Amino acid sequence: MKRTIPKIGIILISLIVFPTFFFSIYEVKNLNSNEQVIDSIYSSQLSSIVFSLNQYSDDVVSSWANAIDNPQNNPAKTDSLMESLLNWNLALKGVFFAEDFSIGNLYLANDFSLESAEIDYLNQTLSNNQVEIERLLKYYDVGYRQIYPVEIELDRASLLLFASVSPDKRYNICGLFVDSEDFIKENLGPKFQYMAQGKFFISAFNKKNSEAIFTSDLFDEDEHKIRIKETLWLFKSYEIGIQLDGDPIEQMVNERRKNNIIIIVLMDMVLLIGAWVVYRYIRKEMKLTQIKNDFVSNVSHEIKTPLALINMYSETLEMGRIPTEEKKIEYYKTINKEARRLSRMVNKILSFSKIENGKRDYVFAKTDINEIVEKVISTYQHHFKNSNFESKFNLVKNLPSINVDEEAIIDALNNLIDNAIKYSATEKLIEINTGIIADRVFVEVKDSGIGIQKKDQALIFDKFYRVTDGDLAHHAKGSGIGLNIVKHIIDSHKGEIKVQSSYGNGSSFTLFFNHL
């Protein structure tokens, strides 16, 4: 069976899983090429919108630069111009002129100030950007003005540089302190609204925390996933996100691709789940068949052995071939022992059958656990002696009474003792202890046998499960239902069974009961 199951798995994988896998790859790779073209056009459209907004930002700042640069031939107008610019443009927080990488004239808005250390830091920043500043001056010399953003460690404003000319015709650099968020709200906000016109979702985000600074509408990023995000040219810490809303092309591309993928995934899932269910069902049926066959084989062997002995000894007695009375008594004892053994096996099978069919009933009565244990001990005393088993009993007196079915508890203890005898090798010692722990009465059956490995301890209470590791465990016969019966009995009494064991060092099974 162990070889058959992998073969079935390989066949299922070959017939279902592999074709499904390759079909899925083929379908995903061959999504309609027109969708990809439409998607490309759509992305280009969105990028052109972002480009337009960036260009508009540059135009706004360039208009400030033109206003600042034109009156430089008349120094008397500079102060009034700076005051007007700062008053009418809330995002503009300050203007300075610098020559030889050192700030000269400085104009600041009423809500903005710079400390001397910050001015020194800005002078150093200008010096660090010498190459870029010289490039700005060269561009300006040929009639082209460029706005250059400089990264500075001032949370209150961003710095923008451009080339200008002093009244004495000397080239210099002008710097603008701009509040980025105010600039976006004051200048780009109306532009967002104008360009969106209910067809777009346009938003500006702070890169550091992904917080939306301004949006053209109530913006839900989970519902309207942003298709593209591009950095603002002049404010590198911010980016613009944009997406069409309800556009037929957008819907066609996304929905068609999504539907294709969903269909492929659903087909894959159905096929794979079907293969898994078939494989699991076949595996379960084959395993169950093998377990039943082992069960029948083991039970047949266990029943056959005592029957053979009973038949052999009874025939010998019947034929009168036993010369002495002592020998006859020995034969009678053997027949009686094997009959009891056979009776226990039959009772175990009948008990298991009742449990499986839900027909086992329990008659609960107030009982002393020690009385039950003593009855079990008296039954096994002769067997312990004949099998050379050393037995130790430690029954704590005056234990609280428990409400149990006496016959069922005897049945459970018999199963535990039978297992202890069966799986004991050279160290033939059985201990039975009673007591009370944490307000619960317990009875413990402990042996010095071969023990149970950790991996098997969670499975030993399953029906038909048998430990077969080791020579003794492999050759010891059994039905695999004894511990399952014990577990059912204890569960029906609302008790608990615990096992402590290590391979080669014996096992201990403890039954716990709630006392009255």
Buried (B, 14 or more C-beta within 10 A) or exposed (E): EEEEBEEBBEEBBEEBBEEBBEBBEEBEEEBEEEBEEBBEEBEEBBBEBBEEBBEEBBEBBBEBBEBBBEBBEEEEEBEEBBEEBBEEBBBBBBBBBBEEBEBEBBBBBEEBEBEEEBBEBBBEBBEEBEEBBEBBBEBBEEEEBBBBBBEBEBEBBBBBBBBBBBEEEEBBBBBBBBBBBBBBBBBBBEBBBEBBEEEBBBBBBBBEEEEEBBBBBEBEBEEBEBBBBBBBBBBBBBBBBBBBBEBEEBEBBBEBBEEBBEEBEEBBEEBBEEBEEEBEEBBEEBBEEBBEEBBEEBBEEBBEBBEEBBEBBBEBBEEEEBEEEEEBEEBBEBBEBBBBBBEBBEEBBEBBEBBEEEEBEBEEEEBBBBEBBBEBBEBBEEBBEEEEBEBEEEBEEEBBBBBBBBEBBBBBBBBBBBBBBBBBEEEBBBBBBBBBEEEBBBBBBBBBBBBBBEEBBEEBBBBBBBBEEBEBBEEBEBBBBBBBBBBBBBEBBEBBBEBBBEBEEBBBBBBBBBEE
